[in-house]
Amino acid sequence: MVTHRRTPSRSILVLPGWFFVLSAVLCVAAAAWLAVVALDGGSDDPDPVARATPSATTPSPTATTPSPSATTPSPSPSPSPTPSPTPTVDRSSIGVSVLNGTRTPGLARRSVAAVQRAGWTVAGVGNWRGAVATSTVFYPAGREAEARQLARDLDVDAVAPAVAGMRSDRLTVVLLAVR
């Protein structure tokens, strides 16, 4: 009897295509983040141009004022200007999307009542699939005053311009906790 020797089968690990795409995307994102950090320089100075401009070398112009004569009466002191009142916001005319930024089920749905009690119109409720550091009110161009009012109404600390993927016709609240 002749025995044949079996050769062991060699299986090759074949990674799926999505793995390569995900790896490439992560590498590009990491490189972009490093470029932003390197170009920013880690400066916390909000206006580096103003800091770099020497103020001691430029003399400030002074206007010469005539001295009051005895024949002209001294002007009466003008009343101090009163601070302008904050503009009122028509809450019912602005739509608000309330998004849950956590894995806690129903967080956004529970917060809808607070938004409606404050007089805002709820235009959508859902989940946020991004990363935010704290509960934030995002606003489209020209709606910053309304966003600040909504943040005060909901006791939210952060207000920021809308990011890609957000609707441009409404305010968006991303909640990480309910206060």
Secondary structure as GFF3:
##gff-version 3
##sequence-region A 1 179
A	DSSP	alpha_helix	17	40	.	.	.	ID=ss1
A	DSSP	alpha_helix	48	52	.	.	.	ID=ss2
A	DSSP	three_ten_helix	91	93	.	.	.	ID=ss3
A	DSSP	beta_strand	95	100	.	.	.	ID=ss4
A	DSSP	alpha_helix	107	117	.	.	.	ID=ss5
A	DSSP	beta_strand	121	127	.	.	.	ID=ss6
A	DSSP	beta_strand	136	139	.	.	.	ID=ss7
A	DSSP	alpha_helix	144	154	.	.	.	ID=ss8
A	DSSP	beta_strand	158	161	.	.	.	ID=ss9
A	DSSP	beta_strand	170	175	.	.	.	ID=ss10
###
